[in-house]
Amino acid sequence: MIAEGKHIYLYGDRNETVPLVIVNTFQGDGSSVYSILCSITDKKVNLAVISDINWEDEMSPWECPPLRKKDSPCTGGADKYLCKLTDSIIPAIKKELDAVPEYIAIAGYSLAGLFAIYSLYKTDIFSRVVSASGSMWFPDFVEYTENNKFCRRPDRVYFSLGDKETHTRNVLLSAVEDKTNEIYRHYKDSGIDTVFELNPGNHFNDADIRLAKGIAWIL
């Protein structure tokens, strides 16, 4: 299906009252994530994968210069996209289901993992969150999570990184593990059911596996 110019791929049993997990992705249909998820958990879920995301704009909460000369800058369009997601895209997805979702969760990888956490401070629609190899290095984001309140206190939050993601000369990226741990500790100290896992490899290893592991954990 298509909504707001995005291709949306829906997996699962549409006839049962089960969790609905929203995944934002740069490209692809997310079929590998669903296949892996089914192989590691027997819990039922509807997975909605939203593709064709304008990555550096729609997944970034505010502006950030390019990390490298050839990269594009982040332009801070997350608020605008989140309005489309909650007001139009998710209602369109729910119309495709024959049962009301048990709850709605959001999951993402890299910048989409950052967006997933950011969404907790902007909407009360999501009760569980997965940030797999999330971009917690993003400038001022740790401070944002410490100085702002949730719209809805999440039931469960999953963080992960690759154990080699800090092995870079880029000052911002090299701090990602420390920054992720700061947010994780802040949530844990607040009594939120949360976990922070380290996986083998760098940022580009096993993205679908890491995302599926996170979804399985929040279920």
C-alpha positions in Angstrom: 0.0 0.0 0.0 1.0 3.6 -0.4 0.3 6.5 2.1 1.8 10.0 2.1 4.1 8.9 -0.8 5.6 6.0 1.2 5.5 2.4 0.3 4.2 0.4 3.2 4.6 -3.4 3.6 2.4 -5.2 6.1 3.3 -8.6 7.6 1.4 -10.8 10.1 -2.1 -12.0 10.9 -4.4 -9.1 10.3 -7.4 -10.9 12.0 -6.0 -11.1 15.5 -5.5 -8.6 18.3 -1.7 -8.5 18.4 0.9 -5.7 18.7 1.5 -3.5 15.7 5.1 -2.6 15.2 6.0 0.4 13.0 9.4 0.3 11.3 10.8 3.2 9.3 13.4 2.3 6.7 15.4 4.1 4.0 14.6 1.4 1.4 13.5 -2.2 1.0 10.4 -4.1 2.0 11.5 -5.4 5.4 10.7 -9.0 4.6 14.0 -10.2 6.0 13.3 -8.5 9.3 10.0 -10.3 9.6 11.4 -13.6 8.5 14.2 -13.4 11.2 11.7 -12.2 13.8 9.5 -15.3 13.1 12.5 -17.5 13.5 13.5 -16.2 17.0 10.1 -15.7 18.7 6.7 -17.4 18.5 4.9 -14.2 19.7 2.4 -12.9 17.1 2.8 -9.4 15.7 1.8 -7.3 12.8 4.8 -5.6 11.3 4.4 -2.5 9.2 7.5 -1.4 7.3 7.5 2.1 5.9 9.9 2.6 3.1 11.1 5.5 1.0 11.9 7.6 4.0 13.8 10.9 3.3 16.5 9.8 5.6 18.5 12.9 6.6 15.4 15.0 6.8 12.5 12.9 8.2 14.5 11.0 10.7 16.4 14.0 12.2 14.9 16.1 15.1 16.9 19.2 14.2 19.7 20.3 11.9 23.1 18.7 11.9 26.0 19.3 9.5 27.3 16.5 7.3 29.5 14.0 9.1 31.8 13.7 6.1 32.4 15.8 3.0 30.3 13.6 0.8 27.4 13.2 3.2 24.2 15.1 3.2 23.3 17.4 6.1 20.4 16.5 8.4 17.7 19.0 8.0 15.4 18.4 11.0 12.1 17.3 9.4 11.2 14.7 12.1 8.3 16.8 13.6 6.7 17.2 10.2 7.1 13.5 9.3 5.8 12.4 12.7 2.6 14.4 12.1 2.2 12.5 8.8 2.9 9.2 10.5 0.4 9.6 13.4 -2.3 11.5 11.5 -2.3 9.7 8.2 0.1 6.7 7.8 -0.8 4.8 10.9 -4.5 5.3 10.5 -4.2 4.0 7.0 -2.3 0.9 8.3 -4.9 0.3 10.9 -7.6 0.3 8.3 -5.9 -2.7 6.7 -6.2 -4.7 9.9 -9.3 -6.6 10.9 -8.6 -6.2 14.6 -7.6 -3.3 16.9 -3.8 -3.6 17.7 -3.0 -4.7 21.3 -0.6 -1.8 21.3 1.6 0.2 18.9 5.4 0.1 19.0 8.0 1.8 16.9 11.4 0.4 15.8 14.2 1.7 13.7 17.9 1.3 12.8 20.5 4.1 12.8 18.8 7.5 12.3 15.4 5.7 12.5 16.4 4.4 15.9 17.1 8.0 17.0 13.7 9.0 15.5 12.0 6.2 17.5 13.3 7.5 20.8 12.6 11.1 19.8 8.9 10.2 19.1 8.4 9.4 22.7 8.7 13.1 23.5 6.3 14.1 20.8 3.4 11.7 20.8 1.7 9.2 23.1 0.8 6.7 20.4 3.8 4.4 21.0 4.1 2.3 24.2 7.3 0.3 23.3 10.4 1.3 21.3 13.4 -0.3 19.6 16.5 1.7 18.8 18.9 -0.7 17.0 22.3 0.9 16.5 20.5 4.2 17.0 22.2 7.5 16.3 22.5 8.6 19.9 25.6 10.6 18.9 23.3 13.2 17.4 24.3 16.6 18.7 22.5 17.6 21.9 20.2 14.6 21.9 21.3 13.2 25.3 20.5 16.6 26.8 17.2 16.7 25.1 16.2 13.3 26.7 17.2 14.6 30.1 15.4 17.9 29.9 12.1 16.9 28.3 9.2 14.7 29.4 7.7 11.7 27.7 4.2 12.2 26.2 3.7 8.7 27.5 6.0 6.7 29.7 7.1 3.7 27.6 6.5 0.2 28.8 9.8 -1.2 27.3 12.7 0.4 25.5 15.5 -1.6 23.7 18.9 -0.1 22.8 21.7 -1.8 20.9 25.0 -1.0 19.1 27.7 -2.9 17.4 30.8 -3.3 19.6 33.0 -1.7 16.9 30.8 1.3 16.2 33.1 3.5 18.3 36.1 2.6 16.2 36.1 5.7 14.0 38.1 9.0 13.8 34.9 11.0 13.7 34.5 12.6 17.1 30.7 12.6 17.1 30.4 8.9 16.0 33.1 7.7 18.3 30.9 8.8 21.3 27.9 6.8 20.3 28.4 4.1 22.9 28.8 6.6 25.8 25.8 8.6 24.6 23.6 5.5 24.3 24.7 4.3 27.7 23.8 7.7 29.2 20.3 7.6 27.8 19.9 3.9 28.8 21.0 4.7 32.4 18.7 7.6 32.6 15.7 5.5 31.5 16.8 2.6 33.8 17.2 4.9 36.8 13.7 6.2 36.0 12.3 2.7 36.5 11.7 2.0 32.8 12.0 -1.7 31.6 15.0 -1.2 29.3 18.1 -3.0 28.0 21.3 -2.1 26.2 22.9 -4.8 24.1 26.2 -4.9 22.3 26.4 -6.9 19.1 29.5 -8.1 17.2 30.6 -5.8 14.4 30.4 -2.2 13.2 27.4 -0.1 12.3 26.8 -1.9 9.0 26.8 -5.5 10.2 23.6 -7.5 10.5 21.1 -4.6 10.6 18.1 -6.8 10.0 19.1 -9.3 12.7 19.7 -6.5 15.2 16.4 -4.9 14.4 14.5 -8.3 14.7 16.3 -9.0 18.1 15.1 -5.7 19.4 11.5 -6.3 18.3 11.5 -9.7 19.8 12.7 -8.3 23.1 10.0 -5.6 23.4 7.3 -8.1 22.6 
